Every structure is written in structure tokens, then in C-alpha cells.
Amino acid sequence: YENFTKCCNCSRILYNFQKFEFISFGMYDYVGKIFNIYNGFEDNQKVQTLSGDNKFFCNNCKQLCEAKICTKILMPPNKLLINIDFGKNKIYHPKKVTFDQEIDITKYISYDYGMQFKYRIIGVCLHYGLSGSSGHYVALIKHKNNGKWYCFNDSFVSEYTKRNLNIGTPYLLLYERIKS
């Protein structure tokens, strides 16, 4: 990731590079709407304003200032973990969360590497229930060697034969980069 923060007072830009662990997509603007994974990538890269109680301390101005902040993906990882953040008690619950089994995030990369960045889903963690502190979690995982899907449900593991992975409410999505 590349985070850049621009002070609205002096226009100084602070660059911060962070290792890519996972991406978290908040559901705050999607209450009662359908949310697709691509909405998360779009929202994640919007320029935001830091103001009010969330001001930025500018080392140049030596004070708290309003600032513009933006996050860009510099170099995507081989495994892409996406966290769907519903907030406490799922109060920010969209009507539905959809995701594709294959995604192309090339247009969300800061630099043109002359290649595509496509991913194939290999794992889904689903949550059933009204809040993050209660309910039930189930994982659907694709076996690396045989390509079959398995459902991990408490102490039971069974082969998952349905084609649709868009069931329940996805909490975590794990994608693996498709080598071109």
C-alpha cells in the first residue's frame, strides 16, 4: 500500500508505505443496498478528508490540520485477503454482499506493470447471525491439490458440491493470484 496525506494548510505531502496484509471494506454506505467487491475497491481508493476530531498532525505546521488522505495499491500480493467489515452488531448491513469467483483488480493498482492482476477465489468465511459477537461461522475452502470445495462447520467437514459460493454473509474472502 501507498498512503499519502496532504496537509490542507501547507500542501506538504507525507508518503507512508505499508506491507499489504489484507484489505478491509466497510459497509457504512451500503445499508439496505447491494454491495459488490468492486464497490469496496472503489471506496478504498477515494480521497478522504481528515477534519474535526480526526485532524492530521502536520510536522511542517507543528499543529493539527485538515488533510486529504488516499490509499493506493502499489504491488498486489499473491494471496489477497478481503475483510468485509459490518461494524458492531451488523448495523451497517447491506441488502446483499456479492463477489465474483474471479476478479481483476488491475485498474486499482497505482502503477502500470504491463500485466493484469487477476485472482481466483480459494476460500470464503461466512457468518450467520445478527452480530459479530454471536452467530455461527462456516468456512468454504478449495483444496489445493484436487480442486474440490469443502465446508468446515464446527467439527464437521464435508464436500461442498454447490456451484454458488454467494450464500450467507461473507466475512472473509481469500483469493489467489492467477499467474499469467
N, C-alpha and C positions, 0 to 999 in steps of 0.2 A: 504494500500500500504506500501511496504517497499522500500525505495530508499537507495541505498548505493553508496557512492562516494569514490573512491580510488585514493589518490594522487599518481601521477607517479614519484614524487620526493622522498618522504619519505615512501611511501606504507601505510600510515595511512588510515584507513577506517572510514568514517563517516556514521552512520546509521541515517535515518530520517523516522519516521513513520507518515503517514498521513491518515486521515479518507477518506474513499472511497466515493466520491461524484458522479463522473462519469468518464468514460474513453473517451479520445479524440483520434481519429485515423486520422492522416494526410495523405493526398493523394499525397504528393510530389513525391513519387517514382512510381506512377501508371498512369502517363499521357498517355492516349491512350490505357491503358491496362484494363483488368477486375480485379476488386478488390472485394474480398470476406471478410466478417467479420473476418474469421480466419486469414487472412493476417494481419489485424490490431492487433490481439493479438500477433502474431509472432513478428511483428515490434516493438510493445510496450515493449517487454522484451529483445530486443537486447542490448548488451553493446555498449554504445556510448562514444566517446572521446570528452572531453571538451578541446578545444585548441584555439589558435589565440585570437580573440576578446571575446571568450566565455570561458576563463580560469576560474578555480576554485580558490577561496581564501582559502588556507590551513592554519588553525590556528596553526598547528605544525611548518610549514615552515615560517609562517608570511609573505607570498607573494602569488601572483597569480601563479598557477602551472597548467600544463596539468593534467587531471584526467580522469578516467574511471567512468562512471555512469551507473547504471542499476536500473530498476524498476521491482518489483515483487509483485504479489497479495498475501497478507497474508491470509485474510479471506474475501471471496466474500460476498456481501450484498444479501438481499432477493430480492431487485429490482435492476436491472442493467441498467443504462442509458448509451448509447453509442452515442457520438457526432461524426459525420463524418465531418471533417474539410477540406474544399476545399480551404481555403485561400481566400484572397480578389479577387473578380471578377471571381472566379472559374477557375483561370488559371491552377490549378493543377487538372484538371478534368479527371478522368479515363473514359475509354470507357463505363464501366458499373459498378455499385455497386450492389452486390448481398448479400443476407443474408438469413439465414435459419429461419424457424418459430420456430424451437427448436435447441438450441446449447448446447454443452457440453464443458465447459471450465476447466475441472478437470486438464488437463495436464499443464495449465497455472498458477496453484496455487503453491506457494512456498513449502508448507508442505503437507505431505500425511495425510489427516484427516480420511482415511479409508472409504470415501464416494465419490459419484460423485456429481459434481456441474453442474446440467442441468437447463436450462432456457427455457421458452416458451414466445414467443413474445406477448405483450399485447397492444403495441402502436407504430405507425410509424408517423413521421412528414416528409412530402415530400416537396421539393422545386422545383418549375418550374420557369425557367428564367436563365439569363446568369450571374448574380452577386448576392451576398448575400445582397446587398442594394436595389435590385429591383427584381421583380418577384412575385410569388404567393406561399403561404404556405397552405398546406392542411394536416389535421391530420386524421389518421385512428386509431380508438380506440376500443378495445374489451370490451364490457360491462361485468362487474364483475359477475353479477347475471345470466343473460340469455345467455352469451357466444356469442352473436351476435356482428358483427363488424359494426361500424358506421363511416361515413365520415363527418368530420367537415370542411366545406368550407365556410368561411366568416360567414354570418348569417344563413346559411342553414345547417341542419343536416339531413342526410338520411342514411338508412340502406345500408351497403356495402355488396353486395352479391357475388362479385367475389372471387375466391379462391386465386388469385395471389396478394400478397402484394408487390411484386417487380415491382412496377410501378413508373414512375417519378424518381427523385433523392432523396434518403433518406438523411435526415439531422440529425434526431434523431431517435434512436431505443430504445424502452423500453421493457425490458424483466423481467419476474417474475420467481423466482426460483421454480422449480418443487420439491416438498417435496417427498423424497424417503422413 
